[in-house]
């Protein structure tokens, strides 16, 4: 799920949380928030500075890939691959 950032449209009239801004994880299919979940004041969506990237700690071996259900192919000739 992506991480979205929101901030209050008028920080003077809103709660502490939305006045400073907050982050929330929401499915892409849901529309953006229009109101703060705590004080119900109007909020606007910010462009996020955070980028979520998957982290690979070590390369997967052929046996790890097979155990995870992947099909492992090795290139033999041009356009010809062999299943390992």
Number of C-alpha atoms within 10 A of each C-alpha: 9 10 14 20 19 25 21 24 16 13 17 9 12 20 15 14 17 26 19 12 17 16 15 11 10 14 11 11 6 7 8 14 16 14 17 21 12 11 13 12 18 19 23 17 17 13 8 11 8 9 8 9 6 6 6 7 6 6 7 10 9 14 12 11 12 13 10 9 9 11 11 13 12 10 10 9 8 6 6 9 12 10 8 10
